[in-house]
Amino acid sequence: MLRFRHVLTPEAVATLIRLAQTIWREHYTPIIGSKQVRYMLRNYHSFENVSQEIQERSTRYYLLFKEDHAVGYVGVRSEERSLFLSKLYLLSQERGHGFGAQAVDFIKTLAREQQLEKIRLTVNKENFDAITFYKKMGFKVMNKVCTDIGESYVMDDYEMELETAQSEDHKRDMQKDI
């Protein structure tokens, strides 16, 4: 069973960054190459960037703990009618134990607490394991998106969505009224 701890302190940010360094290098190097991995870590997973996102309250981060060990992290931000899942990462040795599903359940709870209709995310088109996982969790591919992130790098992704139970309940209620 995982425990989720809101990242609020510099120590927690440092733990998140250490996880990011390990996870990104092992998982994404075969997908996007080592140069883009270094670019992503420097520009999106740096101590300064994560701290700024927390301070500005644009993204909420949570460390995932198994016993007393941090094994992954999640980053989410609220949008108009959805919760955007910007980050869900687990150490390779922790995958396949149901922790990803526990993280998605946690994220669903966050979305419902804010009365948001759906959860959105983007996933690299070549990240086949993640795409398979998200589909298993009920996410559907909605669009293809290619985003220029600078220095001639792009994020070539699928945008995926999952409706929260709250929006499904609302649809059923609307159908009853008809």
N, C-alpha and C positions, 0 to 999 in steps of 0.2 A: 504494500500500500504506500502510495506517495503522499508526501506532505508538501504543501505549497506555501512558500514564504515570500511575502511582498518585498521587493528589493527597494530599500529606502536609504541604506547606509553606504558609505564608501567601501566598507569591507564586503558588503553583499555585491556591490558593483564589481569589485575586484574578482570575486569568485565567479561571477557571470562571465567576465572577460576571459578568465582562465579556461572556462568551459568552451567559450566561443573559439578560442585559439585551437584547442584540441579538436573539437567537432568539425569546424570548417576545414581544417587542414586534412583530416582523414576522409571526410565525406565528400567535400566539394572539389578537391583537387582533380579527381578523375573526370568530373563533370564539366568544370569551367576552366581548369588549369591553375597552376600555382600563382601566376602573376595576378589574375583576377581575384583569387582568394586573398592574396596579400592586400590588394586594393580594397576589397570588401571589409576585411578586418580593420584596416587603417581608417576607413571612412565611415563605416556603419556599426562596427563592433568595437570601437575604441572606448576607453574609460571616459574620455571627455564627451563623446557623442551620447553614450548611454546616460551619463550623469546629467547632461543637458536635457535630454528627453524626459527624464524623471523630474527634474526641477521645473520644467515648463509644463509638466503634466500632460504632455502629448502622447506618451506611451507609458503603460504600466507594465512593469516586469515582475515575474515571479520565478524564484528558484524552485526546482523540483528536488525534493530530498527523499532518498531511500535510506531509512535509518538515519545515521548522522552524516551521510555523504551526499553532496550535491551531484546529481546525475543528469541534469538538464535545466532548461529554462524556457520560459514563455514570455512573449511580448505582445500586448494588445493595445489597441486604441479605439475609442468610441468615435463613430461617425454618425451621420444624421439618423439612419434607421438600422445601422448594422454595427457589429463589432468586427474590426479588422484584426485578424490574427497575423501579425507581422513576423513572428518568430515562434517556432516550436522545434526545439532541438534536444536530442538525447545523445549521450555518449553511446558509441557503437555497441559496447558490451551490455548496455541496458535495453537495447531494442529487442522486441520479440517477447517481452514479459508482461505486456498489457499496460505499460506506463503511458504510451501514446494515447490509448483509449481513455485512461484516467485523466490525462491532460485535456483531451477534448471534452470530457464530461465537466471538468472544472471550468473550461471556457464557455460551455453552454450555460452553466450556472451564472457566470458573470454576465452573459448576454441577457438572460432572463431577468436577473436582478435590475438591469437597466431598461427593461422592457423593449429590447431591441429585437427586430424581426428576423435577422439573419446574421450569420457569421461569414465573413469573406476572407479570402486569402489568395496569395499568388504563390505558385510553385514552378520551379524550373521545369521546362518541358522534357528535359532529359533525366529528371529525378524520378525514375520509374517506381522505385520503392515507396516514395512519399505519395506519389499520385495514387498508387494502388491502395495505400493505407487510407488516404482521405476519402477515396470512393467507398471503401469498406465502412467508413464512419458516416456515410450518407451525403458527402459533398458531391456536387455536380459541377462539371466543367461548364463555365458560362461564356468565356471569351478567351481569345489569345491576345496577349499584350507583350509588346516589345518596348522596353523603356531604356532610353539612353541615360547612363549613370555617370558619364564623364570618362575622359582619357580613352576614348574609343571602345569602351566596354558597354554592353547592353545586358539587361535582364530579359531573357526570352522565356516568358512564363505563360502558364494557364492561370486564368482567374477562376476560382472555384467558390461555390456558395453552399451553405447549409442553412435551411430554415430552422429557426428555433421552435420548440414545441408551442411556445406562446403564439407565434404567427400561425401555426397550424390550427391551434384552438380558435383563433380569431376567424380563420377561413371557415371552420365548421360552424361557428356561431352565425356568420354571415349567410351561409347556405340555409340554415334553419329559418332565417327571417324571410327567405324568398318563397 
